[in-house]
Every structure is written in C-alpha cells, then in structure tokens.
C-alpha cells in the first residue's frame, strides 16, 4: 500500500510539473499516463517511427511541414533549436516584420543574429509536435533549415542505424476496444 501511495505521489508531482510548464501536449501525455493506472487495461499503440536515409553528402535531409507548409530541412544534433531561413519563414507566413533579431548564433558560415519564435506545428512524416521553439535568421544568412534539438528532444528516441536515422515518437495509449489513430499531414 505504501508503494502504491509513493507511486501515486510521484505521478501527481510529475503531472503538476507538466501542468506548471503549460504545454498542452505534455499535459495530455501526463494525464493519459496517470489515468492509465486507474482505468481498465489499455493497449499501447506502436510508437510511430520515421526513417530518414543518409544523403550522399552524409547528411540526413527531409521534407518537414511547418504550420502545414512543406519545408526542406537537415537534421542537426549540434543545433540547440530548430533554425529557419528567412526565406522559409516568409513562405510559411510567419510575421517577419514583428521579429527582433537579438539572439547571437554561431553557424557553419559564421556569426549571425536570429529571432525567437514558436512554431504552432512541426511534423516529420507522421510525427507531430506543437508549440516548438525555433529561431529565424536574417535574410540571406543561411541556405538550409535545421531540425535541431528543440524538436528532437521531444521524441521518445532517435538514432542512426545502417545509414538511416530513426525518429521514434511516443506511443499513444489506446483502450483495448478502440482502434489506433494515425496522424495524417
């Protein structure tokens, strides 16, 4: 009984921290995990995974959708954040005239300034994350959008196997009598 209460207190503390953070997706995940303990048996749907082949230059390039608009990106585990070119940000319809370029940024091309913003929705295949922190560089400062750690850290796992980058999202908990959902972009 004491173990059960300790687990319950730990889960409540975790849920409280997530609620304090305020990310709706994180709140939903925590709520599902806590309610899972008290509900009838559930079945975890397989964790969604996306495979990205290594390019000839050694990079992992992909087409992501940012707020529903396709954008070419390169995986960059050395980038703290998702970084967009000014041209991509304009194509997506981000409010460029309202941005403050006050973040110092070191890129492969040297030092530049960037502006902070939050992307409503960023998807790679069927992996979807909402409210993703990102940076936008000034016009002409970069040629490639970078899919950095502000997206990758939200995944269950990622890693390279046999020249393929595997991105794995969190599994959805499903009741045993409900059909598994799939995300469609």
Kinemage of the C-alpha trace (Angstrom):
@kinemage 1
@onewidth
@group {chain A} dominant
@subgroup {mainchain}
@vectorlist {calphas} color= white
{ca unk a 1} P 0.000 0.000 0.000
{ca unk a 2} L 2.860 2.377 0.816
{ca unk a 3} L 4.476 1.674 -2.570
{ca unk a 4} L 1.205 2.464 -4.318
{ca unk a 5} L 0.944 5.792 -2.463
{ca unk a 6} L 4.565 6.650 -3.294
{ca unk a 7} L 3.967 5.937 -6.981
{ca unk a 8} L 0.780 7.992 -6.878
{ca unk a 9} L 2.595 10.932 -5.230
{ca unk a 10} L 5.410 10.732 -7.804
{ca unk a 11} L 2.955 10.693 -10.686
{ca unk a 12} L 0.979 13.581 -9.202
{ca unk a 13} L 4.210 15.566 -8.793
{ca unk a 14} L 5.217 14.883 -12.374
{ca unk a 15} L 1.757 15.824 -13.617
{ca unk a 16} L 1.917 19.013 -11.539
{ca unk a 17} L 5.262 19.972 -13.057
{ca unk a 18} L 3.907 19.380 -16.548
{ca unk a 19} L 0.791 21.461 -15.833
{ca unk a 20} L 3.011 24.236 -14.481
{ca unk a 21} L 5.033 24.107 -17.720
{ca unk a 22} L 1.789 24.574 -19.650
{ca unk a 23} L 2.439 22.551 -22.822
{ca unk a 24} L -0.942 21.069 -23.843
{ca unk a 25} L 0.655 18.010 -25.469
{ca unk a 26} L 2.740 17.271 -22.381
{ca unk a 27} L -0.324 17.739 -20.173
{ca unk a 28} L -2.283 15.280 -22.318
{ca unk a 29} L 0.533 12.713 -22.132
{ca unk a 30} L 0.791 13.033 -18.346
{ca unk a 31} L -2.986 12.812 -17.980
{ca unk a 32} L -3.070 9.640 -20.068
{ca unk a 33} L -0.309 8.057 -18.002
{ca unk a 34} L -1.962 8.876 -14.662
{ca unk a 35} L -5.442 7.819 -15.777
{ca unk a 36} L -3.943 4.620 -17.229
{ca unk a 37} L -3.199 3.395 -13.719
{ca unk a 38} L -6.825 3.709 -12.627
{ca unk a 39} L -8.580 2.534 -15.797
{ca unk a 40} L -9.287 -0.795 -17.353
{ca unk a 41} L -6.360 -2.378 -19.194
{ca unk a 42} L -5.164 -0.375 -22.158
{ca unk a 43} L -3.031 -1.279 -25.094
{ca unk a 44} L -0.172 0.942 -26.193
{ca unk a 45} L -0.310 1.589 -29.910
{ca unk a 46} L 3.092 1.077 -31.531
{ca unk a 47} L 5.321 4.096 -31.256
{ca unk a 48} L 5.285 5.964 -34.558
{ca unk a 49} L 8.684 5.885 -36.251
{ca unk a 50} L 10.118 7.691 -39.264
{ca unk a 51} L 13.216 6.554 -41.176
{ca unk a 52} L 15.378 9.101 -42.971
{ca unk a 53} L 18.115 7.781 -45.296
{ca unk a 54} L 21.574 9.347 -45.210
{ca unk a 55} L 22.264 11.565 -48.215
{ca unk a 56} L 25.334 11.351 -50.445
{ca unk a 57} L 26.943 14.192 -48.505
{ca unk a 58} L 26.444 12.340 -45.227
{ca unk a 59} L 23.537 14.496 -44.064
{ca unk a 60} L 20.010 13.460 -43.154
{ca unk a 61} L 17.758 15.680 -45.268
{ca unk a 62} L 13.970 15.585 -45.189
{ca unk a 63} L 10.793 17.467 -46.000
{ca unk a 64} L 9.028 18.660 -42.878
{ca unk a 65} L 5.747 20.508 -42.621
{ca unk a 66} L 5.790 23.707 -40.651
{ca unk a 67} L 2.317 25.007 -39.885
{ca unk a 68} L 1.129 22.841 -42.789
{ca unk a 69} L 3.668 24.142 -45.332
{ca unk a 70} L 6.368 21.814 -46.720
{ca unk a 71} L 9.919 22.901 -45.964
{ca unk a 72} L 13.254 21.179 -46.683
{ca unk a 73} L 15.327 20.586 -43.541
{ca unk a 74} L 18.542 18.906 -42.444
{ca unk a 75} L 18.865 17.130 -39.091
{ca unk a 76} L 21.441 18.953 -36.943
{ca unk a 77} L 22.023 17.484 -33.486
{ca unk a 78} L 24.534 20.267 -32.834
{ca unk a 79} L 21.827 22.902 -33.201
{ca unk a 80} L 20.113 23.711 -29.900
{ca unk a 81} L 16.988 24.782 -31.727
{ca unk a 82} L 15.080 24.416 -34.955
{ca unk a 83} L 16.532 27.162 -37.184
{ca unk a 84} L 14.708 28.511 -40.223
{ca unk a 85} L 15.992 30.627 -43.066
{ca unk a 86} L 14.307 33.985 -43.540
{ca unk a 87} L 13.040 32.803 -46.916
{ca unk a 88} L 11.358 29.716 -45.440
{ca unk a 89} L 9.834 31.762 -42.615
{ca unk a 90} L 8.377 34.146 -45.197
{ca unk a 91} L 6.982 31.265 -47.300
{ca unk a 92} L 5.313 29.830 -44.200
{ca unk a 93} L 3.715 33.198 -43.467
{ca unk a 94} L 5.463 33.955 -40.179
{ca unk a 95} L 5.241 37.603 -39.022
{ca unk a 96} L 8.789 38.612 -40.027
{ca unk a 97} L 8.162 42.331 -39.574
{ca unk a 98} L 7.447 41.760 -35.872
{ca unk a 99} L 10.574 39.729 -35.078
{ca unk a 100} L 13.534 41.018 -33.058
{ca unk a 101} L 16.861 39.632 -34.210
{ca unk a 102} L 18.512 39.697 -30.794
{ca unk a 103} L 19.865 36.138 -30.416
{ca unk a 104} L 23.565 35.608 -31.150
{ca unk a 105} L 24.019 32.498 -33.266
{ca unk a 106} L 27.113 30.640 -34.464
{ca unk a 107} L 26.571 28.781 -37.733
{ca unk a 108} L 28.848 26.924 -40.123
{ca unk a 109} L 29.013 30.205 -42.054
{ca unk a 110} L 29.999 32.275 -39.015
{ca unk a 111} L 28.293 34.582 -36.533
{ca unk a 112} L 24.790 35.955 -37.168
{ca unk a 113} L 21.690 37.175 -35.355
{ca unk a 114} L 18.405 35.323 -35.093
{ca unk a 115} L 14.902 35.937 -33.778
{ca unk a 116} L 12.996 33.652 -31.407
{ca unk a 117} L 9.524 32.387 -32.163
{ca unk a 118} L 7.310 29.368 -31.566
{ca unk a 119} L 6.065 27.187 -34.407
{ca unk a 120} L 2.438 26.153 -33.963
{ca unk a 121} L 3.013 22.756 -35.562
{ca unk a 122} L 6.056 20.923 -36.891
{ca unk a 123} L 5.689 17.487 -38.436
{ca unk a 124} L 8.151 14.987 -39.863
{ca unk a 125} L 6.178 12.232 -41.531
{ca unk a 126} L 3.504 11.259 -39.037
{ca unk a 127} L 5.447 12.609 -36.031
{ca unk a 128} L 3.808 15.855 -34.975
{ca unk a 129} L 4.904 18.307 -32.308
{ca unk a 130} L 3.130 21.522 -31.367
{ca unk a 131} L 4.483 24.752 -29.891
{ca unk a 132} L 8.066 24.079 -30.973
{ca unk a 133} L 10.629 26.772 -30.065
{ca unk a 134} L 12.570 27.943 -33.120
{ca unk a 135} L 14.856 30.644 -34.453
{ca unk a 136} L 14.745 32.576 -37.723
{ca unk a 137} L 17.965 34.021 -39.143
{ca unk a 138} L 18.148 37.274 -41.052
{ca unk a 139} L 17.690 37.304 -44.810
{ca unk a 140} L 20.471 35.574 -46.743
{ca unk a 141} L 22.352 34.337 -43.645
{ca unk a 142} L 21.681 30.604 -44.139
{ca unk a 143} L 20.736 28.386 -47.050
{ca unk a 144} L 19.386 25.394 -45.113
{ca unk a 145} L 16.712 24.960 -42.434
{ca unk a 146} L 17.958 22.963 -39.452
{ca unk a 147} L 15.907 20.465 -37.482
{ca unk a 148} L 17.637 20.856 -34.142
{ca unk a 149} L 17.240 19.681 -30.589
{ca unk a 150} L 14.122 21.743 -29.754
{ca unk a 151} L 12.289 19.167 -31.918
{ca unk a 152} L 14.456 16.075 -31.383
{ca unk a 153} L 14.340 16.343 -27.571
{ca unk a 154} L 10.564 15.898 -27.691
{ca unk a 155} L 10.813 12.473 -29.309
{ca unk a 156} L 10.937 9.192 -27.414
{ca unk a 157} L 14.192 8.336 -29.193
{ca unk a 158} L 16.326 8.976 -32.244
{ca unk a 159} L 19.444 7.321 -33.543
{ca unk a 160} L 21.347 6.122 -36.587
{ca unk a 161} L 21.309 2.515 -37.803
{ca unk a 162} L 22.772 1.337 -41.091
{ca unk a 163} L 22.765 4.789 -42.709
{ca unk a 164} L 19.202 5.526 -41.619
{ca unk a 165} L 18.153 7.977 -38.963
{ca unk a 166} L 15.277 6.574 -36.920
{ca unk a 167} L 12.957 9.077 -35.237
{ca unk a 168} L 10.515 7.480 -32.794
{ca unk a 169} L 7.583 9.307 -31.236
{ca unk a 170} L 5.757 8.404 -28.066
{ca unk a 171} L 3.169 5.629 -28.312
{ca unk a 172} L -0.447 6.560 -27.807
{ca unk a 173} L -2.323 4.722 -25.096
{ca unk a 174} L -5.479 3.236 -26.556
{ca unk a 175} L -8.329 1.425 -24.895
{ca unk a 176} L -8.340 -2.194 -25.988
{ca unk a 177} L -11.683 -1.731 -27.746
{ca unk a 178} L -10.720 1.423 -29.672
{ca unk a 179} L -8.942 1.496 -32.993
{ca unk a 180} L -5.479 3.063 -33.117
{ca unk a 181} L -5.294 6.587 -34.542
{ca unk a 182} L -2.776 7.666 -37.130
{ca unk a 183} L -1.705 11.218 -37.757
{ca unk a 184} L -2.213 12.418 -41.319
{ca unk a 185} L -0.498 15.530 -42.624
